[in-house]
Amino acid sequence: MIMNTDQFLTAALQNRANEIIAEELFRLALPDAWLVSGCLVQTVWNVLTKRAIDYGINDYDVFYFDPDMSWEAEDKVIRTLAERFATRGIKVEARNQARVHLWYPKKHGLPYPPLRCSAQGIDRFLTRNTQIGIRRTREAYEVYAPNGYDDIAALIVRPNPGANFSAANYEAKAQRWKALWPEITVLPAVSA
């Protein structure tokens, strides 16, 4: 199956939570803010496999890029988003991409360079199919999809062998997804 941007957005926005978050991020005007990764891909998988629209989605990831790298500033954003979505039962995990290099090496034991924008954080995702983000603009939606939509549409999980790749983390993530969506094809971690 071939999928284009409009088809991807139509499927991803069937999950009302994705639309609500994108709208709220636009209203809040967080710098370089994107709704990213699994909540988008998994929504599309659910549409394609005819499951409940939010099936298997643990949380909704938000990336933004604020030059203020203090924990206090990030924590304020985290708390603000948690409060905004709590009454709707939407669990959002927000991360300032300007700060990731400060905590990632200690948490994951892998190096992580300072980033210059949120798209660079999206580029570093463990799987190519999750290297995707959307954001609301004044006119419509902007989509960042450096690898396109083919793997998403074909239900393929492919490793992103770029920086920070961990075969063990990839296998664990792929195993969880395969248990939830048996239709997916998981390519081996050594694949590029």
N, C-alpha and C positions, 0 to 999 in steps of 0.2 A: 504494500500500500504506500502510495506517495501522499505526503501531507504538506500543505503550504502554511504560511503564517496565519491566514484567516481561519483555516480549518483547525489549526492548533489552538488559537485563541477561542474559537467557538466552543471547542471541547473543554479547554481548561476553565473557562468562565461558567460552565455548567455547574461547577462547584461554587455556590454562592459565597462561601468563605473567601475564595480567591478574589472575587470581585469586591467584596466588602473591604478586604485588606488593601487592595490596590487603590481603592477610592480614599480610604483613610490616610494612606501614605501620601497621596497627592494633597489632601487637605492639610496634613501636618507639615508638608514641604520639607521633610527630612532630606538632607543633602545626598544626592546620588543614590536614592533608595529604590530597591527592587524587591519584589516577591520572587523567590528563587526555588529551584530544584525540585525535590520530591513531591511537594504538594501539587505542583503543576503536572509533572510527568505521571504521577499516580492517578490524578484525576482523569487524564487522557486514557490511561490504561483501563480505568474503571468504565469509561464511556465505551471503549473498544470491546471490552469483555462483558459488558452489560451487568456490572455490579453496582451496588449503591455508590453514589458519587463520591462519598468521603471514605469509602472502605480502605482500610490499611494505612490511612494518613495519621501519623502520630502528632505532627505539629506543622506549623507553617513558618518557613524560614524567611527572614527579612535581612537583606544586606543593605547597609548604607555606608557612606564614607564621610566622616567628620574629622577634620584635622585636629580637633581637640581629642587627644588620645588618653585623657584621664578616665579612670574607671568610674568616677562619679558622673561624668557626662554620659557614658554609655549606660550606666545603671539607671539614670533618669529616663533615657529613651526606653529601656527595657520595661521599667515600671509604668511609664505612660502607655505603652502599647498593651501591656497586660491589663491595665485598667480599662482601656477602650474596648477590648474584646472579651473580657471576662463574662459579661452578661450574655454574650452570644455563644459562649462555650467554645471559643476559638483560642487555641493555645499557639501563641506566636513566640518564636525564638529569634530575637534580633541581635545582630552582631555588627559593630563598627569595624569595617574592613581596614581602617587605618591602624587599628590596634592588634590585629590577629598575630602579627609577628612577635608581639610581646608575651603571649601566653601559649601559642601553639607548640613550640619546641618542647616546653616542659610537659605539656599535657600528652603529646603524641610521640615525643622522641624523634621528631623529624625537623629539619630546618624549614624556615618559612621566611622569605624575604619581605621587607616592607612593600606594601602595595601603593599604587597611586590612584586607584579608583575601584569601585565595586565590581566592575566587569572582570578585573584581574582576579578577584576572589572566585567568581563564577568559573573562570578558566581553570582553576585549581581543583575543581570537584573530582572526586574519586572515579566517577564514571562519566563517559561522554554523553550519555543520554540525559544526565541531570545537569549538564552545563547549559542552563537556560534560566532566563529571568524575564519578568514582565513588569512594566510600570505604566501607570495612568499618566497621560499627558492632557493638556487642555483640550485637544481635539479627539484623541482616541487612546490607543495603547501603543507603547513601544515594546518590541521584543528583542532581546539579545539571545541569539542562538548560534554560536560560532560553528556548531556542527550540524546545523539544520535540524530537521524533524524525522529523518528516515528511520533512525534507530527507535525513536519513540513510537512511530506509527507501526513499525514492524515488531514491536515488543522485544527489542534486543538490548541487553545490558552488555556494554563494552567498556573495558578498562580505559582510563585516561592515564597513560604511562608517564605523563609529565611529572613535574616536581611533586614531591610529597606522596608519591604512590606507595601504598603498603598492600602487598598481596593478601596479607591476613585480614586487613580491614575490608578490602574488596570482597574477599570470599565471605566474610561474615554478613556484609550488607547484601550481597547477591543471594546468599542462602535465605535470609529473612524474606527478601522479595519473592524468591521462587516458591517459598512456602505459601505466600499470600496470593501470588499470581502464577500458578503453574504453567500458564501459557507462554511465559517469557522464555527467551533463549538467553542463557548466560554464557558469554564467551570466556575462555580461560584467562586468568590473570596475566599469563605470559604473552597473550595476544596484544597486538598494538593497532 
